[in-house]
Amino acid sequence: MNNAGIIEFGQVTEITPEAFERTVEVNVRGPVLTTMAAIPHMPDGGRIVTIGSNLAKRVPWPGMSLYSLSKAALIGFTKGVARDLGPRQINVNIVHPGSTDTDMNPADGELSDAQRSLMAIPRYNSAEDVAGLVAWLAGPEGRSVTGAEFTIDGGTNT
C-alpha cells in the first residue's frame, strides 16, 4: 500500500519551483518508486493499493492546483501498472479518501465545517473507514478488481 502526502496551498501564480518539487517528490515519486521496488518481490496474485485523494478530480477551493495535480498523476500510474501487471494477476487500484480525521486534516480543525458543507453525508472519514475499503481490495473479494478508482468521501460535491 502506498500512502504519502503533503499539501502546499497557494494560487498557481504563487507556486515556487521548490514547492512543486517537494510536492511531486512526496506525492508522486514516493508512491511510484515504492511500487517499482515492490513489484519484483510480489507473488503472482498480489495487490497494490495507492491512496490518492478525492481532490485529484475535484478542486472545491482556489490554491489547491499543485496538490490536485500530484494526486491526479497517481490515477494514470495506477491504470498503467494495472495493465502491466494483469498477466501476473496482480491487482492495482487507487482509493481516493475525502476529508479524513488525521493530524494533517483534523475533524475539528479550522476548515472542517467548510469541508463538511460540501458532503452529502457531512461526516469526516475515520482511518478505519479508509482501511476497511483497502482491506476489501487487498482481500479475496477484490480479486477481479484492477485499474479502478474508489472514492470514499461522504458524497463530496455530488
Residue pairs with C-beta under 8 A, 6 or more apart in sequence:
1 48
1 49
1 50
1 51
1 134
1 138
2 30
2 31
2 34
2 35
2 48
2 49
2 50
2 51
2 74
3 50
3 51
4 26
4 27
4 30
4 31
4 51
5 26
5 27
5 51
5 53
5 71
5 104
6 22
6 23
6 26
6 27
7 23
7 64
7 67
7 104
8 15
8 19
8 22
8 23
8 66
8 67
9 63
9 64
9 67
10 19
10 63
10 66
11 62
11 63
12 65
12 66
15 65
15 66
19 66
20 66
23 66
23 67
23 69
23 70
24 70
24 73
27 67
27 70
27 71
27 73
27 74
28 70
28 73
28 74
28 77
31 50
31 74
31 77
32 77
35 48
35 50
35 77
35 81
38 48
39 85
39 90
42 48
42 88
42 90
44 88
44 89
44 90
45 88
45 89
45 90
45 143
46 88
46 90
46 91
47 90
47 91
47 92
47 93
47 137
47 138
47 142
48 81
48 85
48 90
48 91
48 92
48 93
49 92
49 93
49 94
49 95
49 134
49 137
49 138
50 74
50 77
50 78
50 92
50 93
50 94
50 95
51 94
51 95
51 97
51 130
51 134
52 71
52 74
52 75
52 78
52 94
52 95
52 96
52 97
52 149
53 67
53 68
53 71
53 96
53 97
53 98
54 96
54 97
54 98
54 151
54 153
54 156
55 64
55 67
55 68
55 71
56 68
56 71
56 72
56 74
56 75
56 96
57 72
57 96
58 156
58 157
59 65
59 68
60 118
60 156
60 157
61 114
71 96
74 94
75 94
75 149
78 92
78 93
78 94
78 147
78 149
79 147
81 92
82 91
82 92
82 93
82 146
82 147
82 148
83 147
85 92
86 146
90 146
91 137
91 142
91 143
91 145
91 146
92 146
92 147
93 137
93 142
93 145
93 146
93 147
93 148
93 149
93 150
94 148
94 149
94 150
95 130
95 133
95 134
95 137
95 149
95 150
95 151
95 152
96 149
96 150
96 151
96 152
96 153
97 125
97 130
97 152
97 153
98 115
98 119
98 125
98 151
98 152
98 153
98 154
98 156
99 105
99 107
99 112
99 115
99 116
99 119
99 124
99 125
99 153
99 154
99 156
100 124
100 125
100 126
100 127
100 129
100 130
101 107
101 124
101 125
101 126
101 127
102 127
105 111
105 112
105 115
106 112
107 124
112 124
115 124
115 156
116 122
116 123
116 124
118 156
118 157
119 153
119 154
119 155
119 156
120 154
120 155
120 156
120 158
121 154
121 155
122 154
123 154
124 154
125 152
125 153
125 154
129 152
130 152
133 150
133 152
136 142
137 145
137 150
